[in-house]
Amino acid sequence: MFVLGINNLGKAPVDFRVSQVEAVQHVGGTDHSMQVVTYEMLVQEEKNRQVARAIFTGLAAAGNAYSASQAGYGSYTTPSGRTGTFYSPTAAAIAQGNATAQNEAMIAATVETGQRNMTALEQSVIKDNTLMSGEWYGGQLHLAPPTDQGGGAKTYTIVVTVGADRHVIDIAQGPAGA
């Protein structure tokens, strides 16, 4: 992920299109195209995560509800060795009330997390834009990770086209801890 800032210093509007960004990794004299991850792709990934979170939340809620439905039942043994079962409607009502509150809190947290993540994407990821004269625009530019070089340095080039201008950014990324 890179942060890209664009400032239109010209007199006319200029267009920035994410589809015009190119990224190429250089490996041993060979170039490999790197995928530019668009805002729409990131939104779809987040929606997929939200579906998975909703499924897991639903399973947890079902487990809570089942456990609560079994609450209030018990067994006893008297000092003389007699055994029996009982049902406590008060214990069952308390357990079901607790399960309902826990389930509502889990569901609300799941929805809130999804909304927060979508808002963060909307506010931070760079998207297509037309910049008027003197206008600044920027955001996160996401790329698919570069091919691993066995812990070695990675080099790649990002080409950003804004209007008629082409900007070439060469990147050398050293190994972690270097």
N, C-alpha and C positions, 0 to 999 in steps of 0.2 A: 504494500500500500504506500502510495506517495501522496503528498499534498501538492496540488497544482493550483497556481494562482495566475490569473489572466487579467491584464489591464489594457483596455483599449485607449491608446494614446492618440489614435487617429481622429479624423473629423467625421468619418462615416461609420455606421454600424458594421460589426463583424460577427460572423457566426462561428461558434465552437460546436463541433459534433463529436461525441465520444466515439462514434463509428470511424472517425478519421484518425484516431490515435493508433499508432502501431508500436509494438514492442517485439524486439528480437534479442534472443540470447545467443551469445557467441561461445561455442564449445569446440576447442581444438581445431580451429579453422573452419568450422561449419556453423551456419546460422540456423537457429530454430525459432520459429514464430511462437510468441507467448500470447495467450488469450487475454484480452482486455475484458475485465468483468464489469458489466454495465449495472447501472442502478436497478434496472428491471430484473436482471439475473439475481442480484442480491435480495430484492424484494421477494422473488419466488423462493429462494433458499429460506428466507425468514418465514414465509407462509408454510413451507414444508416443516420447519422446526415447530411452528405453532400447532400444526396438526398433530405432530408426534407428542408435544407437551399436553395437548388436549386429550389424547388417547390415554397417556399415562395418568393424567389427573382423573379422568373418568374411571380408570381401573382402581385407583386409590380410593376414590369416592365410593365405588361399589363395594370395595373391601370394608370401608368404614361402615357403610349402611348394613352390610351383612353381619358384621360383628355386633353392631347395635341391635339388630333383630334377634340376636341370640342372648342379649343381656337380660338379666332378670331371672334366668333359669339357674337353678343350682341343685346341689344334693347335700344331704346331711347324713351323719351317723351319730346315733345317741350313745351315751356311755354304756348302755346295755347291749349295743351292737346292732340295733335296728337301723335300717337305712331307708331313705326316701328322697323324694324330689320336691322342689317348691318353685313357685314363680312369684317374683316381686314386681308388680306393675310400676312401683315408684323407681326402682333401679332401672327398669326397662325404659321408662320415660326420660330419666336423666341421661342414660347412655345414648338414646336416640336424639335427644336435644344436643348433646355434645357432638355427636357425629354430624348432625345437620350444620352446626356452627363451623366445625372443622372443614366440612365439604364446601360450604359457601366461601370460607376464607381461601381454600386452595384454588377454587375456580376463579375467584376475584384476582388472586395473585397471578394466575396463569394469563388471564385476560390483560391485566395491567402490564405484565412483562412483555407480552406481544405488542401492545400499543406503544410502550416505551421504545422497544427495538425498532418498530416501524418509523417512529418519530425521529429517532437518531439517524436512521438511514436517509430519511427525507431531508434532514438538515445538514448532513455531513458529506454525502456522496455527490461528486460532480455529475452534472447532467447536461444535455444539450442546452445551449443558451445563445441568445443574440445579445451582444454587448453594445450598448450605445456609446457614443463618444464620451470619454472620461470615466466610463463605468468599469468597476472591478468585479470579478467573479472568481470563485475558487471552491475547492472541495477535495475530497479524497478520490484518488484514482487507484482503482484496484486492478491488479494483474494476477494471473495464475502464477503460482510460485515457480521460480526458475528451477531448471533441472539440477539435481544435486551433483556436485563435483567432488564427491568423496571428502567433504569437509574443506575443499580448496576454495579459492577465490572464484567468484562468478562475475561475468561481465555481460552487460546487455545494453541495448540502445532503445530509448523511447523517442518516438517521433510524434510531435504534437503539431497539428495543423490548425491555425486559427485564421479564418478568412483566407487571404492569399499567402500568409506567412507560414513558413515551415520551420519548426524549432526542433533541433536534434540534441538529445540529452544522452551522453555516454555515462554509464554507471559501472563502477568496479566495486564489488561487494566482497570484502575479505571474510575469512572464516571467523566464527564467533570467538571472542576472547583475544583476537589479534590486535 
